[in-house]
Amino acid sequence: MNLADAPTPKLGVQAASKVYHTASGDLLALDRCSLDVNANEIVSIVGPSGCGKTTLLWSMSGLHRLSSGEIRLDGVKISGPHPDIGIVFQEANLLPWRNLDANIRFPFEIKGEKPDRAWIAHLLARVGLDGFGGKFPRELSGGMQQRAAIVRALALKPSVLLMDEPFGALDSFTREEMNRLVEEIWLDTKTTIVFITHSIEEAIFLSDRVVVLSGRPGRVAKEYRVPFPRPRSLEIMATKEVFDLTNRIKMDIVGERATPKAAERAGAEIVRIRS
Amino acid sequence: MSDAIPEFSKAKAGEGHEVGLTNLSAFASGPGIQSGKEVAAIIAVAVIIIGGIELALRLFQVPLYIMPPPSSIVYALWDEFPLIAPHLGYTLVELLSGFAIGAVVGLVLAAVITQFPFAEKIVAPYILLLVTTPMLALVPLLILRFGFGYTPRIIAVALAAGPMVMINAATGFRRVDSAKIALARSYGASTLQIFWKIRAPMALPMILVGLMIGAIFGLLTAVGAEMVGGGFGLGNRLTTYSSMIQMPQFFAVVLLLSTLGILIYVLFFLIGKKWASWEA
């Protein structure tokens, strides 16, 4: 997991730029982002909303074409969706007309492969969904839906798992539970994970490195190593080191915005409510 | 190829005010009876209404040619059924063949056209024209051209049903959920696979609505076309019985037609419940 051990990064992003052509003109979403993800590493990408996090992840997955720059998987440039890359989307993204089993079978159907039943059963048990195969997405809670989506993404045994704000819609307790689940799965499989999130706590809990993107257009602003051992206990997460790191990242993201003017406005607001 | 900005709208597909077969308000309040009490209440109300009509018609000695009492309608249906049955058969042949043609053409057109937004813009006004024009108006013309047989009626039914199927199916096919398509694409799905595994199932609830409306419009058109001219079909029976002032027989045919309409509705409701209930 040391940079020196891995001369070729698992996933290399080189000077990635992305321009969207919209009706109201061109929009530069990503501006020369460069970022290496090493094998077996968990890297989180955080940043203000609309900073191009999802764009970066969709580009890494091959779903979007970069306007310039390139993405390399094991040193080979990728030009489209790659079987070695799995994605977990925002809001589970299960197909509502299929039950859980059929949802997990979906990638195999597309590829025309036979599902690896033993592996799927293992994954379902791992995330605590054994026995739910016949249920439809609407019959499951948000957390269970997202667990099913993780199983679906891992069913094809990808070597890289891209997670696009997977737990953003969940309540904070479920979210912590899901974070522990991701850690467990990682300890199990050592799959390389790129994780996009709004939550700095989540990023620190999960990651070996946290990459901070600046606001639009997205650029890599800063990068932090998270040196804490795994599994990361609640005690570790409550230490001053974690607290300080959280604050530093928070300052990177919102620091410039929290000007005194805003504070004054907020103060005035409070006074108005009181009077 | 230009990519769209990834969006995850808060209003997910299938939520909110979309029309699906199983969340039409008429359906929502329709089947789904809870208890024996409810069944008893429904039957009691029906008995009171039908019995009340029967009683009132007999009490005020309303002449048979103005409004026959329900009992005489049911009796006429029973008595005349051997005579009416072949005509029911003719109407069903017209309805089924016309609907099949219209539905297939409508579905294929909807599926193809929604893939090409520009073509859709060009075709849309004509479809709207077909939807809003009562195809019955064309029947005399069709009869002139094709004679008094099945052909003009089947064409009319197809013309009435097809656009209804198409316009609803197109609404269904237009419901693009970019996240679900991205999911399929991330596994390397082809355009055809995306169509069959994502677009078609997503469109299914609206397709069923279209098929149901199309079938009911087809029935209306078939009966109307039979009333315009020709010697067979339930529509022909209606004109015949009314011209002979055989009102119980006339209403027996009306009752048969209502039953047919309700059967179409129930059929599609059951199909929707089985295959498209995920939306509700």
Interface residues (C-beta under 8 A of the other chain):
Chain A: K18 Y20 H21 T22 L27 A29 T54 T55 W58 S61 G62 L63 H64 R65 G80 P81 P83 I85 G86 I87 F89 Q90 E91 N93 L95 P96 W97 F106 P107 E109 I110 K111 F136 P137 R138 L156
Chain B: M1 S2 D3 A4 I5 P6 F8 K12 G14 A179 K180 A182 L183 A184 R185 S186 Y187 G188 A189 Q193 K197 I198 P201 M202 L204 A276 W278 E279
